């Protein structure tokens, strides 16, 4: 039938005048039927017969779209260039030509095309605004990929000033400001107040922004509802499928974009090698960038069934998972880059789990369990999760086969003073808050001659941090920035440090296990949220529970005491070295055995009709309560009346819009709301001098 349409269209083109609308309609039908090349031929024949047509540029543009779909980037470039020669003000062609040039490895010329759009947008109209926003988004994206974070931020700021309700732009704008340590992160703009910026943050950014697990839960739920394509699974919906393991193995699928040279890949490699193949059939659904590194090769060799779903639609990926008959589908991305949350929304497996890749709750109606441990997710903190909490001895898997560069650098080679006490923190700059830096500067003030060794970021961020330190009495040279190195070389330099100082509220995760594996003790403060408690779990599991602090003062005093007691630091390092082979942090046999036991427990829950139902009640009210708090004016991790802040906000909300009881803080309506006394967050005390 498509062939008949193609022949009929060619006959009309060659014998009579075919209207542009009729041509585009026919080409669209051919394309929709999967005959892209026939659609393109139709356009090209029309171009041969209509050399002087005033709208020839439109057909060239459409032809370029098809060329791009077919991978003919050179052809697309030629067609778009020809379209612009005919109509220099045809803005969509500039947008697409920039994209083609970027794919051809020419980001500079691509930026020129998008800037040409901006230069031609003097008239104000609805379409002009949309073209400008599209160009600004492209510029911001490419600037970020080229590490021009200032350029990316400027483009996003201009975009938000034009149209402030772009959630995707707010998410990236906040992420860039976090990474540059620009405080306050949520500084109001002309068109955006603080609450609008915080309310539009990506859940991962909220975890780095504040230790407020109720806000994190509410933000995750809002993100899922607003950003995830939650189409019903139809025939792929297996939420009620039976899990009958008689005569067969349990089928577990892991969905991840990070099974490669990535922090999560390093954490999971040995896990796949240790799964009991007599009991568990493992499937890996990879949705990340194309990769051929050694780590991915190792993982692929360990996984029985490797599936690449990067280029599959959500529906096609779901069908693959359904065809594989997966019993338990594990979301290893959570709310991180390249996640495929929409697959889980279609429920292709009867049991769906959130583990390892994202430090917090998903806030979704389709993740049944979250895997933590007794320290990260103690019973009294289960109210912060929409999922049912299950626990491992230590939540984080690890790799005992880490490759470490055999040649170890000297302090001089690393740019460090030989005799100084070296504090280090190799967490990303997006985890450094003003509260964290203030603690570090207090420690440096109280330990003369010491230095703080940080991971390299951007030059502007280095300047911002060193200028802040200098303004608080710390010489610039006491902040040393370590260049980024391949993982094996990075691990080899760890022992040059004496003590690792963790960040908060988003602490070290893979970085922590790397430090502990290399024998570097670390101190951390455990807050309330998942991300703020992971490091405490890892340090405790490595055998150094006394280095997990409960307060800011304890953290500072402990760091100062250790800096003044080299013998004690040597003892801590020796304990790490001695316990590495037996501690829970690196006991992968124990972790895999317990994880498989948790999977069996989930199956029993499902078979008995006890599969947990995620609790999402009143989360908009909790979101509103959290947005009332200025998290950059007070360190909520240190606020003892945290729950009371939320309860009183819920009381005020209930007076306007009555709430139904939930399983968190709103257990029942308040009988006499008029007597409520408003409690405000405590202002953070000034940093010690």
C-alpha positions in Angstrom: 0.0 0.0 0.0 2.9 2.4 0.8 4.5 1.5 -2.5 1.2 2.4 -4.3 1.2 5.8 -2.5 4.8 6.4 -3.5 4.1 5.6 -7.1 1.0 7.7 -7.2 2.8 10.7 -5.6 5.6 10.4 -8.2 3.2 10.3 -11.0 1.5 13.5 -9.8 4.8 15.3 -9.3 6.0 14.5 -12.8 2.8 15.1 -14.7 0.9 17.8 -12.8 1.5 20.4 -10.2 1.4 18.9 -6.7 0.6 21.3 -3.8 3.0 21.5 -0.9 0.4 20.3 1.6 -0.3 17.2 -0.5 3.4 16.4 -0.9 4.1 16.7 2.9 1.0 14.7 3.7 2.1 11.8 1.4 5.7 11.9 2.7 4.5 11.9 6.3 2.4 8.9 5.7 5.3 7.1 4.1 7.6 8.0 7.0 5.0 6.9 9.6 4.7 3.5 7.8 8.5 3.1 8.2 9.5 3.9 4.6 11.8 6.8 5.3 13.8 6.4 2.1 10.6 6.5 0.0 9.5 9.7 1.7 12.9 11.2 1.0 12.8 10.2 -2.6 9.4 11.8 -3.0 10.8 15.1 -1.6 13.9 15.0 -3.8 11.9 14.3 -7.0 9.7 17.2 -6.2 12.8 19.4 -5.7 14.0 18.4 -9.2 10.8 19.4 -10.7 10.2 22.6 -8.7 13.5 24.6 -8.9 11.8 28.0 -8.6 9.1 27.2 -6.1 8.9 30.0 -3.4 8.6 27.4 -0.6 11.4 25.1 -1.8 13.2 25.8 1.5 10.5 24.0 3.4 11.0 20.8 1.4 14.7 21.1 1.8 14.2 21.4 5.5 12.0 18.3 5.7 14.4 16.4 3.5 17.2 17.3 5.9 15.1 15.9 8.8 14.8 12.6 7.1 18.5 12.6 6.2 19.3 13.0 9.9 17.0 10.2 10.8 18.8 8.0 8.3 22.2 9.0 9.6 23.2 11.0 6.6 24.5 14.0 8.5 26.5 15.4 5.5 23.4 15.3 3.4 21.4 17.0 6.1 24.0 19.7 6.4 23.9 20.3 2.7 20.1 20.5 2.6 19.8 22.8 5.6 22.5 25.1 4.1 20.6 25.2 0.8 17.3 26.0 2.7 19.0 28.9 4.5 20.5 30.2 1.2 16.9 30.5 -0.1 15.4 31.8 3.2 18.0 33.4 5.6 15.3 34.1 8.2 14.0 30.5 8.4 15.0 30.0 12.1 14.2 26.2 12.4 16.9 25.5 9.9 19.5 27.3 12.1 18.4 25.2 15.1 18.6 21.9 13.2 21.9 22.8 11.4 23.5 23.5 14.7 22.4 20.0 15.9 23.8 18.4 12.8 27.1 20.2 13.1 27.4 19.2 16.7 26.9 15.6 15.8 29.6 16.0 13.1 32.0 17.0 15.8 31.9 20.8 15.2 30.4 22.3 18.4 31.9 25.8 17.6 30.2 26.1 14.2 27.0 24.7 15.9 27.1 27.5 18.4 27.4 30.0 15.6 24.1 28.7 14.1 22.2 29.1 17.4 23.7 32.5 18.0 22.5 33.4 14.5 19.0 32.6 15.7 19.4 35.0 18.7 20.7 37.8 16.4 17.6 37.6 14.1 15.0 37.7 16.8 14.3 41.4 17.2 10.5 41.2 16.5 8.6 40.0 19.5 6.1 37.2 18.7 5.1 33.8 20.1 7.1 31.9 17.6 10.2 34.2 18.0 10.1 33.6 21.7 10.0 29.8 21.2 12.9 29.9 18.7 14.9 32.0 21.1 14.3 29.6 24.0 15.2 26.6 21.8 18.5 28.3 20.8 19.3 29.2 24.4 18.7 25.7 25.5 21.1 24.3 22.9 23.7 26.9 23.7 23.4 26.1 27.4 23.7 22.4 26.8 26.8 22.5 24.6 28.5 25.1 26.9 27.9 22.7 29.9 29.3 19.8 27.9 32.4 21.9 27.0 32.9 22.8 30.6 32.0 26.4 30.0 29.7 26.5 33.1 29.6 30.3 33.2 28.3 30.4 29.6 25.8 27.7 30.3 24.5 29.5 33.4 24.2 32.8 31.5 22.2 31.2 28.7 19.9 29.4 31.2 19.4 32.6 33.2 18.4 34.5 30.0 16.0 31.7 29.1 14.4 31.8 32.6 14.0 35.6 32.5 12.0 35.1 29.3 10.0 32.1 30.4 10.4 31.3 34.2 8.2 28.2 34.3 10.6 25.8 32.4 11.2 23.1 34.8 14.0 21.4 32.8 15.9 24.7 32.6 15.5 25.4 36.3 16.8 21.9 37.1 20.0 22.5 35.0 20.4 26.1 36.2 20.4 24.9 39.9 22.8 22.0 39.1 25.2 24.4 37.5 25.1 26.8 40.5 25.6 23.9 42.9 28.6 22.8 40.9 30.1 26.3 40.9 29.5 26.8 44.7 27.5 29.9 44.0 25.7 30.8 47.2 22.9 31.3 47.7 22.1 28.7 45.1 18.4 29.7 45.0 19.1 33.4 44.7 15.8 35.1 43.5 15.7 36.4 40.0 13.4 39.1 38.6 11.0 36.5 37.3 11.7 33.7 39.9 11.5 33.8 43.7 13.3 31.4 46.0 10.4 29.0 46.4 9.9 28.7 42.6 13.6 27.8 42.2 13.6 25.3 45.0 10.2 23.9 43.9 11.6 23.3 40.4 14.8 21.6 41.5 15.7 18.1 40.3 15.4 15.6 43.2 19.1 14.8 43.0 19.9 18.6 43.4 17.5 18.7 46.4 19.6 16.0 48.1 22.7 18.2 47.7 20.9 21.3 48.7 19.5 20.4 52.1 19.2 17.7 54.6 15.4 17.8 54.5 14.1 14.3 53.8 10.5 15.2 53.8 11.1 17.9 51.2 13.2 15.4 49.2 10.3 12.9 49.3 7.8 15.5 48.2 10.1 16.8 45.5 10.6 13.3 44.1 6.9 12.7 44.0 6.3 16.0 42.3 9.1 15.3 39.8 7.6 11.9 39.0 4.1 13.3 38.5 5.3 16.2 36.3 8.2 14.8 34.3 7.7 11.0 33.8 5.6 9.6 30.9 3.4 7.5 33.0 1.5 5.7 30.3 -0.3 2.5 31.4 1.6 -0.6 30.4 -1.3 -2.3 28.7 -0.4 -5.8 27.8 3.1 -5.2 29.3 1.6 -4.5 32.7 2.7 -7.4 34.8 2.0 -6.0 38.3 -0.3 -9.0 39.0 1.8 -11.6 37.4 2.5 -14.7 39.5 6.0 -15.3 40.9 6.1 -19.1 40.9 9.7 -20.3 41.4 9.0 -24.0 41.3 11.4 -25.7 39.0 13.2 -22.5 37.9 15.5 -19.7 39.0 14.5 -16.3 40.2 14.8 -13.8 37.3 16.3 -10.4 38.4 16.8 -7.5 36.0 19.0 -4.5 36.7 18.2 -1.3 34.7 21.2 1.1 34.6 22.9 3.6 32.4 26.1 3.3 34.5 27.4 -0.3 34.0 30.6 1.1 32.6 33.6 3.2 33.7 31.4 5.0 36.2 31.1 5.0 40.0 28.1 2.7 40.0 29.9 0.4 37.5 32.8 0.0 40.0 30.4 -0.7 42.8 28.5 -3.4 41.0 31.1 -5.3 39.0 31.9 -7.9 41.6 28.2 -8.2 42.6 27.4 -9.7 39.1 30.3 -12.1 39.5 29.1 -13.4 42.8 25.4 -13.9 42.1 24.4 -17.6 42.7 23.7 -18.8 39.2 22.0 -21.9 40.6 19.4 -19.7 42.2 19.3 -16.4 40.3 19.3 -15.7 36.6 20.6 -12.1 36.1 19.6 -9.7 33.3 21.2 -6.3 32.8 19.3 -3.7 30.8 21.9 -1.1 29.8 20.6 2.4 28.9 23.8 4.4 29.0 26.1 5.9 26.5 28.0 3.6 24.1 31.0 2.2 26.0 33.7 -0.3 25.3 35.8 0.2 28.4 37.4 -2.6 30.4 34.9 -2.3 33.2 31.9 -2.8 31.0 33.6 -5.8 29.3 34.1 -7.3 32.8 30.4 -6.7 33.7 29.2 -8.1 30.4 31.2 -11.3 31.0 29.7 -11.7 34.4 26.0 -11.1 33.4 24.2 -14.0 31.8 21.8 -11.8 29.8 23.0 -8.4 28.6 20.4 -6.2 26.9 21.1 -2.8 25.4 17.9 -0.8 25.5 19.4 2.7 25.0 17.8 3.1 21.6 14.6 1.4 22.4 11.4 3.2 23.2 9.9 2.7 26.7 7.3 0.4 25.2 9.8 -1.7 23.3 12.1 -1.9 26.4 9.1 -3.0 28.4 8.2 -5.7 25.9 11.7 -7.0 26.1 11.5 -7.2 29.9 8.1 -8.9 29.7 9.4 -11.4 27.2 12.3 -12.2 29.6 9.8 -12.9 32.3 11.5 -10.8 34.9 10.3 -11.3 38.5 12.2 -8.5 40.2 13.2 -5.3 38.3 15.9 -3.2 40.1 16.1 0.5 39.3 19.8 1.3 39.6 19.4 4.8 38.3 16.7 6.3 40.3 16.5 10.0 39.7 19.9 10.3 37.9 21.0 11.1 34.4 19.7 8.8 31.6 17.3 7.1 34.0 14.4 5.1 32.4 11.8 5.7 35.1 9.0 5.5 32.5 9.8 1.8 32.0 9.0 1.2 35.7 5.8 3.3 35.3 4.6 0.7 32.9 5.2 -2.1 35.5 6.8 -4.8 33.3 7.7 -6.7 36.4 5.6 -7.7 39.4 8.2 -6.5 41.9 10.1 -3.3 41.4 13.0 -2.1 43.6 15.0 1.1 44.1 18.7 0.4 45.0 22.2 1.8 44.9 22.3 4.4 42.1 20.1 7.1 43.8 20.5 8.0 47.5 16.8 8.6 48.3 13.2 7.7 47.8 11.7 7.6 44.3 8.4 9.0 45.5 6.6 7.0 42.8 3.6 4.7 42.9 5.5 1.9 41.2 8.7 1.3 43.2 7.7 -1.2 46.0 11.0 -1.4 47.9 14.1 0.6 48.7 17.2 -1.2 50.0 19.2 0.5 52.8 20.7 -0.6 56.0 20.3 -0.1 59.8 22.3 3.1 59.8 21.1 4.8 56.6 17.4 3.8 57.0 16.7 3.1 60.7 13.1 2.2 61.6 12.4 5.7 63.1 13.3 7.2 59.6 11.1 5.0 57.5 8.5 7.8 57.3 10.8 9.6 54.8 10.3 6.9 52.1 7.4 6.0 49.8 8.8 2.5 49.5 9.0 -0.3 52.0 12.5 -0.3 53.6 14.5 -3.5 53.5 18.1 -3.7 54.8 21.5 -5.2 54.0 24.4 -5.4 56.5 25.8 -2.5 54.6 23.8 -1.0 51.8 26.6 -0.3 49.3 28.2 -3.1 47.2 31.9 -2.8 46.5 34.6 -4.1 44.3 37.6 -5.9 46.0 39.3 -6.1 42.6 39.9 -2.4 42.3 42.9 -1.7 40.1 45.4 0.6 41.8 48.4 2.1 40.0 51.4 0.4 41.4 53.6 3.5 41.3 52.6 5.8 44.2 53.3 9.6 43.9 55.1 11.6 46.5 53.5 14.6 48.2 55.8 16.9 46.2 54.6 15.4 43.0 51.0 16.0 44.1 51.7 19.6 45.0 51.4 18.9 48.7 53.7 20.1 51.5 55.8 17.2 52.9 55.4 17.9 56.6 51.8 19.4 56.8 48.8 17.6 58.0 46.7 16.9 54.9 42.9 17.0 55.1 41.3 15.9 51.9 37.8 15.7 50.3 37.5 14.3 46.8 33.7 14.8 46.6 32.4 16.7 43.7 32.2 20.5 44.1 28.4 20.3 43.9 28.4 18.7 47.4 30.3 21.6 49.0 27.8 23.9 50.8 28.5 27.1 52.6 27.9 25.3 55.9 30.4 22.6 55.0 33.1 25.1 53.9 32.6 27.1 57.1 33.3 23.9 59.1 36.4 23.2 57.1 37.7 26.7 57.5 37.2 26.5 61.3 39.2 23.3 61.3 42.0 24.9 59.3 42.1 27.9 61.6 42.5 25.6 64.6 45.2 23.5 62.9 48.0 25.9 61.8 50.0 24.7 58.8 47.5 22.1 57.7 46.1 22.1 54.1 42.8 21.0 52.5 43.2 18.9 49.4 40.2 19.1 47.1 39.2 17.6 43.7 39.7 19.9 40.7 36.6 21.6 39.4 36.5 24.8 37.3 38.9 27.7 37.6 36.1 30.1 38.5 34.9 27.7 41.3 38.5 27.4 42.6 38.7 31.2 42.7 35.3 31.4 44.5 36.4 28.9 47.2 39.8 30.4 47.8 38.5 33.9 47.9 35.9 32.9 50.5 38.7 31.2 52.5 40.9 34.2 52.3 38.1 36.5 53.4 37.9 34.2 56.5 41.5 34.4 57.3 42.8 31.3 55.5 45.7 31.8 53.1 45.0 30.7 49.5 47.8 28.2 49.4 46.1 26.1 52.1 43.5 25.0 49.5 45.1 22.6 47.1 43.3 21.3 44.0 44.0 17.8 42.7 43.7 17.3 39.0 41.4 14.6 37.8 43.1 11.3 36.9 42.1 7.9 35.7 40.7 5.9 38.6 43.7 3.6 39.2 46.0 6.7 39.5 43.5 8.5 41.6 43.3 5.6 44.1 47.1 5.5 44.2 47.4 9.0 45.6 44.8 8.6 48.4 47.4 7.6 51.0 49.1 11.0 50.7 46.2 12.3 52.8 45.9 12.0 56.6 42.2 12.4 57.0 39.2 12.7 54.8 36.6 15.4 55.7 33.2 14.5 54.4 30.6 17.0 53.0 27.0 17.4 54.1 24.2 17.0 53.5 25.3 14.9 50.5 28.3 12.9 51.6 30.8 10.6 50.0 29.5 7.3 48.6 31.8 5.6 46.1 34.4 8.1 47.1 34.1 7.0 50.7 34.7 3.3 50.0 37.6 4.3 47.8 39.2 6.3 50.6 38.6 3.5 53.2 39.9 0.8 50.8 43.1 2.8 50.5 43.4 3.2 54.2 42.4 6.8 54.7 40.2 7.4 57.7 37.3 9.8 57.3 35.0 11.8 59.6 31.4 12.5 58.7 28.2 13.9 60.2 25.1 11.8 59.8 21.9 13.7 59.3 18.4 12.5 58.5 18.3 12.0 54.7 19.6 9.0 52.9 22.5 10.9 51.2 23.6 12.4 54.5 23.8 9.0 56.2 25.6 6.8 53.6 29.1 7.8 54.6 28.3 7.1 58.2 27.2 3.6 57.3 30.4 3.0 55.2 32.7 4.3 58.0 30.9 2.2 60.6 31.0 -0.9 58.3 34.7 -0.3 57.8 35.2 -0.6 61.6 35.6 3.0 62.6 32.3 3.9 64.2 33.9 6.6 66.5 34.5 8.7 63.4 30.7 9.2 62.7 29.6 12.4 64.3 26.2 13.6 65.5 26.9 17.4 65.7 28.9 20.1 64.0 30.9 20.8 67.1 31.8 17.1 67.4 32.9 17.0 63.8 35.2 20.0 64.1 36.7 19.0 67.5 37.4 15.5 66.2 39.2 16.7 63.1 41.3 19.1 65.2 42.1 16.4 67.7 43.2 14.0 65.0 45.4 16.6 63.3 47.2 17.0 66.6 47.6 13.3 67.3 49.6 11.6 64.4 49.9 8.4 66.4 46.2 8.0 66.6 45.8 8.6 62.9 48.4 5.9 62.2 46.4 3.6 64.4 43.2 4.3 62.5 45.0 3.6 59.2 46.3 0.4 60.6 42.8 -0.7 61.7 41.5 0.0 58.2 44.3 -2.1 56.7 43.8 -4.9 59.1 40.1 -5.1 58.8 39.8 -4.7 55.1 39.5 -8.4 54.4 36.8 -9.0 57.0 34.7 -5.8 57.6 31.1 -5.6 56.3 32.0 -2.8 53.9 34.1 -5.1 51.7 32.4 -8.5 52.5 30.8 -8.9 49.2 30.0 -12.6 49.7 27.9 -11.6 52.7 26.2 -8.7 50.8 25.3 -10.8 47.8 24.0 -13.6 50.0 21.8 -11.2 52.0 20.6 -9.4 48.8 19.4 -12.6 47.4 17.7 -13.4 50.6 15.9 -10.0 50.4 14.8 -10.9 46.9 13.3 -14.1 48.2 11.6 -12.1 50.9 10.1 -9.8 48.3 8.8 -12.9 46.4 7.2 -14.2 49.6 5.5 -10.9 50.2 4.2 -10.9 46.6 2.9 -14.5 46.9 1.2 -13.8 50.1 -0.5 -10.6 48.8 1.6 -8.4 51.0 3.3 -6.4 48.2 3.7 -2.9 49.7 1.7 0.0 48.3 3.8 3.2 48.2 2.4 5.9 50.5 2.1 9.2 48.6 -0.6 10.9 50.8 -0.4 14.7 51.5 2.9 15.1 49.7 1.8 18.4 48.1 1.2 19.7 51.7 4.6 18.6 52.8 6.1 20.2 49.7 4.5 23.5 50.6 5.7 23.2 54.1 9.3 22.5 53.0 9.3 25.5 50.6 8.4 27.8 53.5 11.9 27.1 55.0 14.9 29.0 53.8 17.4 26.1 53.7 20.4 28.4 52.9 19.7 30.5 56.0 19.7 27.6 58.4 21.4 24.2 58.4 18.3 22.0 58.8 20.5 19.0 59.6 21.3 20.6 63.0 17.6 21.6 63.7 16.4 19.6 66.7 12.7 20.6 66.1 12.6 19.4 62.5 9.4 17.4 62.8 7.7 20.2 64.7 8.4 22.6 61.9 6.5 20.4 59.5 3.7 19.6 61.9 2.9 23.3 62.5 3.1 24.0 58.7 0.6 21.1 58.2 -1.7 22.6 60.8 -1.8 25.9 58.9 -2.4 24.0 55.7 -5.2 22.0 57.2 -7.0 25.2 58.3 -7.3 26.2 54.6 -7.5 22.8 52.9 -8.3 19.9 55.3 -5.8 17.0 55.1 -6.5 13.3 55.4 -4.4 11.4 58.0 -1.2 9.9 56.6 1.5 7.6 58.1 4.0 10.3 58.6 3.4 13.4 60.7 -0.2 14.1 60.1 -1.9 11.4 62.1 -5.1 13.2 62.9 -6.7 16.7 62.6 -5.9 19.1 65.4 -8.9 19.7 67.6 -8.2 23.4 68.5 -6.0 24.9 65.8 -6.4 28.4 67.1 -4.0 27.7 69.9 -1.1 26.8 67.6 2.2 28.6 68.1 4.3 29.1 65.0 7.8 27.7 65.4 10.5 29.1 63.1 13.7 27.4 62.1 16.6 28.4 64.3 19.2 30.6 62.7 22.6 29.0 62.3 25.1 30.3 64.8 28.2 32.2 63.5 31.2 30.1 62.5 33.8 29.8 65.2 36.8 32.1 64.7 
